[in-house]
Amino acid sequence: MMIKKWLLYFFFALLFFSSSCSKYRVETSEQIDISDVSLNNIDTQLDIIHIEADSSLFHNMMTFAHEEIEIDASFNMYSKGEPIISNKDIKLKIKGTSTVFYDLKSLKVKFIKKHNNQIIPIIQVEDALPNHYLNVLKKISLRNSGNDFFGTFVKDICYTELAIQLRLDMELSYYKPVQVLINQKYYGLLNIRTEKDDNSLGKLLDVDNDDVNILKISHAGDGQEIISFGSGDSLVIQNFIDAVRRKDTPFLLENVDLNCFADYIIFEDYIGNHDWPYNNVQIYNVGPKGKFRFFLYDLDFAADQDKHFVAESSYNGFLKLLYEALKEDTHFFNLLKERQAYIYEKATVSLFRSILDKNAHKIEKDIIYNIAKYQTPKNEIMWYYDLQRLEEKFETRRKLFKWYYELD
């Protein structure tokens, strides 16, 4: 049995040395005693977050993860070994749906007093999209990478970064990998993600969050969707829903941001997001007259399907109705063609590879801590293999997209 296991590792090592992933450090590290890891000895170049909370309350929250229990806690942050935030009061809860049952759970952090991200940056973005502001933070998530927790840990953020580098016209969640400790004990490698609720959108767009109106679409099972009111003015949202259902093209042309919608559906279609369009959809506007725009998030199922949005006969949900109503307009139809050609031309394998390399190298020396505590991924060689598969699946999806839409 041990010989078979060794041969498997050897095969994976040969695979990486003969492929583009040979750029990664293909070697196994010494075993880490995770119980000994502390703020003083963790070997990382990443920022560190240390959360302190009542141990019994925290244990109860973790035990009943699906009950959305919120507890008081204290937030501390270290950069290059030095404290930059100390004893900042927060509310802490578990975030997610199916992923709440993972050993490493995503966490939502709500600052009691909003945080000035300009003075002391919790998250820094090299090149934010136009009209996005990260000056003030009220909430952040510490995400376990969702369904990619068992894979590369960087899939969602790589596809997010791809949208950023393409300069697409939409809202999205910015990111940063960090090491997290809770009550002096190692918790896990997680990604800081900016949030998408009305308060966070208000901060991101520099508008009053009371003016933000949100519509959400989530999965009800068996390919069915639930359309729900998120926040804001319910009448504004209901008028929009009614216009889509009656296919009121003139109203929709006037009240939907066409550039944003085109970029949004084409990008989701291009990456082949399996957990969309009947799930993970957030549409919003600002005020009674603002145009409806779209928020891109949860891309951990990207490149996991061979279907296409325009030809998915089994999906006749809200986004499809909106798409069908708008494409009756010649201008919008031509816009779709233009943006489709642009995304295909610019979102190349080499660009995605450079994004993947960058994000993988950031955590290459840190993934070993998750391996030691959660055996996820199983070992470093499996992680390198998953990184290679991520690149290959992107390339396969790109070829399929080109073939189906007959692109040059």
N, C-alpha and C positions, 0 to 999 in steps of 0.2 A: 504493500500500500504506500509506504514512504517513497519507494522508487518511482511509482506512478506519479505521485505528487511532485517529485523533483523533476521528472520529465516534462510535466505540464508547465512548471515554472520556466524550465529551460526553453521550451517552445515559445512561450510568450516573450522571453528575453530576446530570442532570435528575431521574432516578429518586430520588436521595437528597434533593434539595431539595424534592421534592413528597411525600415520605413522612416517617414518624416518625424516620428516620435522619438527617434534616437537622440534628438536634441535634449530630451529630458534625462534626468539623472537616474538611470536604470540600475538601482542597487537597493538592497534592503537595509534598513537601519537597525541599529541595536534595539532590543526590546526595551520599551519604556515602562517603568513602574508608575502607572498613572496616579496611584495613591500618593506618590511623593511629589507630584507636580504642584508648584505653588507660584505665586507672583514673583518670588525671588529667583526661581531657577528655571522657569519656562524659557526655552530657547526659541525666540521668535523675533522677527522684524516687524510683525504686525502690531497694530495698536491692541491694547488689552482692555476689556471691560470687566470690572468686578462688581457684582451685584450682591448686596447684603440684605437679608430678609429674615424674619422670624422662621426658624427652621421647621417648626411644626406646621405653620401656615403654608410654607413653601411645599412641604411634603404632601399636605392635603391637596394643594392646587395640582401638583404633579400626579397624584393618585387618581383624582377625579378630573382628568384633563378635558373631558368633553362638556363639563358643566360651566365653563367660562367664569371661573372663580378669579376675582381680582384681589390682589393684596398690596399692602404698602411695602415699599422697599427703598433702598438707597443705591444710587448710581455713582460709580467711580470709574475713571478712565485714565489709562496710562499710555504715553507715547514715548518710544525710545527709552523706556525704563523710568520715565519721570511722570509724576501725577499731573494731569491737566484739568481734571474735574474731580471734585471730592464731595462726597456726602450730599449729592443732589437728590432731593425727594422725588420719587416716582410712584406710579401705580404700575403693577406688573401682572400680566395674565398670559395664558397660553394662547397661541394663535394657530389657526388652521382648521381643517375638517378631518380628512382621513389621516393626515400626518400628525394629529395630536396623539396618536397611539404609538408613534416612534419613540424609541428611548431618548434620542436627542430631539427635544421638542422646540419648535419655533416659539419665540416670546415676543409679546408686544409691550413696548415701554411708552408710558405716557408721563411726560414731565409735568409736575405740579405747576411749576413756573416755566414758561416758554424759554427755550435755550437760544442764546445769541450765537449762531453758528459762524458768524463772521469773526467774532473775537476769539472764541475757542472752538475750532472746527471739530465736530464729531465726524462729519463726512465732508470730504473735499472732492469736487468734480472738476476735472481738467477742462472739459469743454461741454458745458450744459447746453441744452437746446435753447433756441431763442425764446425770450419772455418767460424763462424758468428761473426762479429765485430760490436759493437755499440759505438765505440770510437768517431765517428763524425756523426752529424746529419745535413742534409741540409733541409729536409722536414719531417713533421709529419702530421698525420690527427688527428682530434678530432671527433671521430665517435659516432653517436647516437645509435649504435648497429644494424643499418639496420632494417630489417623486424622484428627483435626481440625487437624493441623499445616498442611495445605494449605488450610484454611478460615479460621475466625475466631480460633483459638487459645484461645477461652474457652468453648467448648461444654460440655466435661466439667465445668468448675468452675461454670458457671451452673446446670446441672442438679443438681450437688451442693449448691450454695447453696439451690436451691429446696427440696430435702429438709430442709435445716437450718432454713429459715424456716418450713416447715410443722411443724417440731418432730416429725418422724417418729421412731418407736421402732426404731432400728437403729443399727449402727455404720457409719462412713464415713471417707473420707480428707479431711482438712482441707488447705487450699491457701493459696498466696501467690505472686504473680509476682515474679521477680527477674531481674536481668541477671547473666550468668555469663561470667567470663573464665578461661582456662586458660593457665598459663605466660605471663602478660602479654598474651595475645592474646584478642581478642573471640571468644567461643564461641557465645552465643545468649541469647535471651529464653526463659526456662523457668519452669515452675511448681513451687515446692516443694510436695511432697505428703507427708503423713504415711503411714507404712507399715502393713501388715496382717498381717505374720508374727506368730508367737507372742510374740516379744520385744516388738514394737511394740504388740500387743493388750494384753499384760500392763501396759505403761506407760499405755496409753489408759484401761484399766479399773481401774488401780491394784490388780492382782492379781499373784500369782506366775506368771511366764510358763511355768514348768514345769507348771502346772495347766491350761494352755490346750490344748485338743484341736481340731484343724482338719481339715475335709474340703473338698476342692476339686473343682470340676467344670470341665473345659476341653474345647475343641472338638477332635474327632478328624477332622473333615472330613465332607462329605456329610450334615450335620445330625446326626452321631453325637457322643456325648459320652464323656469319660473321667472316671470317678470315682476320685479318688486320695486317699490319706492324706497330710495335710500335716504335722502334728506332734502331739506329745502321746501320749496313751494310745490305741494302735491298737485295743484291745478295745472301748473306749467308742465309737469311731467305727464299728467293724464292727457292733456291736449296733444302732446307729442305722440303718445302711444296711440291715441285715437286716429291721428293723421296717418300714421304708418299703417294701421289696420285697414283703413279705408283707401289706402294708396293715393293719398292726396298729394300728387306730385308738385303742384304749384306751392303749397304750404311748405313742403319738405325742402324744395329748392331754396326757399327764402330763409328757412330756419335751421338748416344743417350746414355745418362747415364742410363744404364739398372737398376741399383739399385734404382736410384731416381724415374724412371718411374714406377717400380713395387710398391714401397711404396706409390707413389702418387695415382695411380688408385685404389689400394686395399683399402687405407684409405678412399678415397672419396666414394667408393662402400660400405665399411663397415658402414660408418655413414649415408648412404642414403641421400646424398645431392641432394635435389630436383632442385636446381638452377645450375646444372652441369650435363653432360659434354658439353652442347651446349652454356654454358655461364660461365663467371668467370674462364677462363683458360688463364694462362700466361706461355709461354715457352720461354726460353732464352738460349743463350750460350755466351761465352766470346772469342772474337777474331775469326779469320777465321777457326780455327781448334778445338775450344772448343766443348765439348760434350753438347748436349741439355739437359737442366734440367727444373724442373717444380716448380712453385710458388703456394703455397696453400693459399687461401684467401676466404673471404666472405662465412662463414659457417653458416649463420643465418637461412638457410633452411635445415639444417641437420636433419635427422630422420623424414623427412616430406614426404617420399615416400616409397612404398613397392616394387620398381623395383630394378633390379640388372644390373650393367654395362654390363656384358658379355651376358645377355639374353634380353636386351632391343631391341626388334626387330625394333622399330620405329626409333632408333638412328643409323644412319650409317655415322656419321660425322667424323671429322678429327681424334679425339682421337681413335675412333673405328678402323679406317683404320690403324693407327699406331700400335694399339694393335694386330690386325689381322696379320699384316706383321711380327711383332716381335715374336709372339708366335709360328711361324713356326720353330723357333730355339729351340732345345731341352734344352739348357742351360737356356734360358730365361723362357721357360715354367716351368721348375723345380724351378727356382727362384721365380716365381709367387706363386707356391704352398707353398714354404718355408715361404715367407713373409706373405701370407694369414694366414697360421697356426700361425705364430708369433703374428700378430696383433690380431687375435681372442683370443689367449691365454692370451696376456698381457693387452689388452684393456677391462678390466673387468668392471662389474657394480660397484664394490667397488672402483676401481680406479677413475672411472668417478664421483662417488658420492663424493669422497674426494676432487676432483677438484672443483666440483660444490659448496660444502660446503665452501671451501676456498674463492672462488670468491664472493659468496653470502654474506658471513660474512664481507668481505671488504667494501661492500656498504650498508649493512643492515641499518645503521643509516643515510645514505645519500639518499636513494631512495625516502625518504619522501619529498625531495625538488622537484624532478621531479613530484611527485604526486600532490604537492601543486600548481605547476605552470602549468603543462600540463594535469593533471588528467590521467596520463599514468605511470604505471598502474592505474587502477581506485582507488585502495586503497591498503593498505599493505596486507590484507588478500588475495586479488586476486593475489598479487605478490607471496606470499607463495604457493598458489595453483599452479601457473605457474611453480614455481621451482620444485614442486613435479611432475608435468606433464612432465617436461623436463627430469627428471631422469627416469620416466616410459617409455617415448618414446625411450630413449636410450636402455633400457632393451628390449623393444619389437623389436627394429631394430636388436639388437644383436641376439635374438632368431631366427628371420627370416633369418638372414645371415647364422647362423649355420644350419638351416633346409635346405636352398636352396643349399648350397655348401657341405652338408653332412659332417660337421666337428664334430670331437669328443669333 
